[in-house]
């Protein structure tokens, strides 16, 4: 039987991301996007520029869908 990959469906995120959210994709493409293609979804590994860790200052996991307005440590861009 051949190997098959399965990806969880990701809903698009329309809210602006926190200015402290970082990902490898930002350094490759120059922007933090909500990727539609599963290969680009591999760049989901994110970190917070404030905590320098995968957990934000609020000790909650950092990722594109959760680093949006309403989170206690969220900061809007200029």
Secondary structure, DSSP 8 states (H G I E B T S, - for coil): --------------S---TTEEEHHHHHHSS-----STTGGGGG-EEETTTTBSB-TTSSB--TTTSSTTSTT-----
